[in-house]
C-alpha cells in the first residue's frame, strides 16, 4: 500500500495538509467560540476563552525570552494551566515537553539537561523540591515559573509566580493583539510541535519530536477509522507526558472541537466515565479490568432472576463478539437474538451504568487479557485494541468496530505502511512517523532508513486479512497493566517480587495463554500442605484486583532477549504475545 494509491490516504492528506495547532485553535475560537473546550474542577473555558488565555501565555513567555525552536519543560498535573502554557509555547513555535511527575531527581536532571530548556514550569512545592538540585546544571535556563506562588523559594530570582506572569501577558495582549496573531502565522505543518521522552527501557530516555502534521494526520486517521461526533465530551485522565493523552487530550480534541473534562485522579476514571458519558474512550488495560470487576460485583448483587436474565444476554453478546472477532459472520437467527437482548437487556443496563453513549472503546499501552475483553463484550462494550508508540504519534494500527480481531491490534491506518522484516520485526512508514530524536546538541536526528521505514523493535505477524498480532519484543521488557514500561535494569526487582507465584502442576491442562486465575495450579502454603486450585477461595474475585504485568515472550512462553541497540521505547506500545502474565504485586496475606 502506498499513499498515492490509497483513496482514504489521499482524503486524509487533503484534510490535514495545511493544519497546524494554532490554525485549528483559531478556527475553533471563531466558529465554536461559545462551546466548552476544557473543564477541570469548577473551571470551564470555552474555545474563545482558551485561545485568549493561550495568547496571554504566549505574550508572557515571549516577554521572558522563549523563542522559536527552544524547549520548555512542564511538570504539573492535568489542570487548566497545563493546557494554557502548552498552547502558549506552541504559538511561539517553541517546543513544549511535559515530564512525568513521578521522575526522581536523577531522572529530572538527565531529561532537563538533554532537553536544554530555557523555561521550566512547575506546579507546586513537591516539584520545586525535586528540581532545585538540578537547576544549576542547566546552562540555558532563564526562568522557572511556579503555579503555586507559595512554593517559590525565598530570595531566588530565577523563580516567578505563574499567576503574575499570566496577568502581565494579558495586559500585553490587550495592548497589542497583533503581536500574537503575527507570531504564529509562519508556523508550518512540518515544524516541531512537541517533545515526548520515552521511558528509556534499554538505556537513557529518548526525546521524540513530533510535528503538527504528525498530530493532525493521526487525529484525522483515527477519526476516519472510527468516527466520533464533533463537540462531544472526552475524558483526560492520563498524564500529558503520555503520547495517548497528549494526542487525545490536546490534538484530537482541537481537531474535533471536543469538550475535554479533566479527571485529576486516574483511580476515579471509571466513575468519571459513567458521569461524563463520552461517545469514545481510550483506556489502558487497568481501567478496563477495574470496569469488568465493578460490573461483576454489581451483577452478582442482583436478585437471582434478574442476574440470570442478564447472564443469558451476556452469553449471547459474548458469543457474537467471538464469532465476529474471529472473522466470522452471524447467522440471521443469531443476529436477531443479539438485537433482541441488546434492546431489552444490555442497552438499559448500560444506561443505568452511565455507559450507554460509549460507541468507541479502545485499549493500548500494554497487553489486556482476552478474558477481560470477552467479559466486557458480553455487556455490549466491545473494547478494540490498538498498537503504536510515541514515535508513531500514538497508534499505527487499529481495530475498527466493523473490522476487528480478538487478540490482534488491528490493521494499519489509512496512508500508513506496515511491513514485517525477515526476522519478524515490524517496520512502519507514513505521515504519523515522527520527525526524529532530539540529540544532545539540540538537533533533530531522523530515525528512519533511506526509504522512510521506522524500526519499531516489536515482533509480529499478519493474518490473511492484514490484522497485526504482536508476538514478541526484540528486547526484554515488562509492561504493566497501567501501561508503564519497566526497564531490564529494574526487572530483577520485579522478578524478586513474583517468586511466590505458584508453579503449574503436572496435571495442569490449560494452555500458556490462559490467565493465572483460570489455570489449575499447586501452591505450597506457608507451613502447610499443598493445595490444588487457584486462586484461594478467599481470594476468588474476577478479574483479580491486583495489578498484572507480562514479559514479552515468544511462542515458547519464555522471555527473549534482543539487541539493546533496538531501543524503540514507547509510552503507547500494546504488545500481545502467547506468554503468561505474572503479577508484580506482593503475595496475598
Phi, psi and omega in degrees: 000134177236160182298320184289333184269354185258112180301321180295321179295321178296321178295317179295319179299321179292321181292326190248005190302320185250007188283135167229162181298316177299323180294317180292322179295322176295319177303314181296320181292326182280313187271330184232033190303328183270356180277147180293139180248320188211130176231128175221114184065233181268003184258126175232129176248134172282173180296322178292321178292320180296318180292322178297319178291323176296323177296317178298319178296320179297316179297321180293316180293323176295320177298326179279354175108004179287129184235169181301136178087344179280156181261147176232124180267140178233131171226098177200167179285177177284104180214167186305318182300331180296313179296318185296311183291326178295312179294325178298315178296322180299323180290347175263003186066017170280172186241103178284148179217121178265130177260143176299138180290347182272000183295143176280173178300317180297316180293321176300317180300317181294310184295318182294319179291320180293320180292327180057049184287144176266335178232136175237133180241121183241158184274306187204204189296320182295317179292319179298318181300319182281337180273333183307317182294344185252351186298323182292344181264011182249096186294330183275352186295131177250314182215153172241119181258135184238128181295318180264107182301331181293343182272357183286128178296142180290146173062029175241104188287352178288339186265139175225150178278126182300319179303321179291320180296315180295322178298319177295322177296322177298317180296317180295320180292323179294326181289323184210082181297337184296331180299316179294315184295326180284333188294324187265354186296332183273357180289131183251158181302330182267007175283155178300140179250315182203168179235129179234129178266131178287173185281352178067050188289338178233014181173204179293149176301149178249143180270109182269121181257120179254153179255169175299320179297318177306308187295316186275334172293318177301314180299315182290322181292317178295320179293326177291323180291322180215087188300140174240148182290152173295149173064020179285167175278147179217142181259131173249115183226342178275159176297148177287357170283346180272131182301325181298312181287322179297318180290314184282319187279340180243302191279313175296322180298319178291319183298320181258007181051050183281165172259106182272125176250121185276127173256102187293336181246106181303335180293341182258013187292329179295318176295320178295326178298317180291325182282326185276327181055056179284151177283341180222144181206130173256124180233139171290159186308324182300324180296314181292326176296319178294320179296318178297319179296319178295319177297318180298320180295315182293318179294322180295337181274356181282158174300153187304313180300317180292317180297319180295321179295319179295318183289332173294317177295322178300318180297319180296313182293321180294320178295319177297321178298317180293321180295309182291328180286351175254010178093004181272176178235143181287141172289157182307319181291328177291318179296322179293318179296318179298316179298323181293310182292329177295318183286320189266332187238303192287315181296314175300324179295314179296326178297318179293331180274353182082018183247015185288336181272351185289112181253331183230104179249129183223160181220146178195191178081338182194165177294148175236132181300136178300328181296325177292317177301315182295318181295315179293322179299332177296340176260010181084013178255093182270106180270120185254130183278146175234166178219143177175198183199172179303322183290346175250023177058034184107229187276141174252336175231147181218147164272138179253156180303329181262002180202098182213161175227131177291128181093348177256166181252016169099191179253162181297145175297154176303133180083358179252126177264135176230128177225162180241126182285175182299327180274005177094356182288143181270132175242144182232143176217143177147184184294347180271351181286132189295168180292322181154183178267143174282125179266180186293339179268003179087009178270152176262115186255116179301148181246010181261163178277187184297337179263006177088010182273135176257125175279120186271338184084354176267151177252137182202177178221154173256145168268184185294340181262008178084015177275131184268136173239129178273124185245343188194179178221140182285354172227154180283131186202147171253137174235117182284168182290349174267004175092009182272133176273129179256115183296157178302328181298335180255002185291333179296324177297315180297319180297321180296330182278345183250010183294340179287348186299130186293143173285154178289139178284156179301337183272356183296135182244351181293145181286170184294344180271356180291143180290158184305323186281356180253359184264149174278122184226166175239126183233131178271118180282155180299117176069015184224178181285168176287159182217131180269140181113133181216139002278173176303155184303321183282359181234022184270086171235150180227134349291160181296146183280346182279152185283137180245151174219165181215140173285149171294128186228159175269188184295341179277351182085002180263150178293143180239152181248142178236184181289126178299340181293338180277063182272084177253063184298154185206141172266359188237000190292137175241108183251131175234125178223172183278005184281170181277154175266148181232140179286149176245007178268171179287159183292156177295149182295000000 
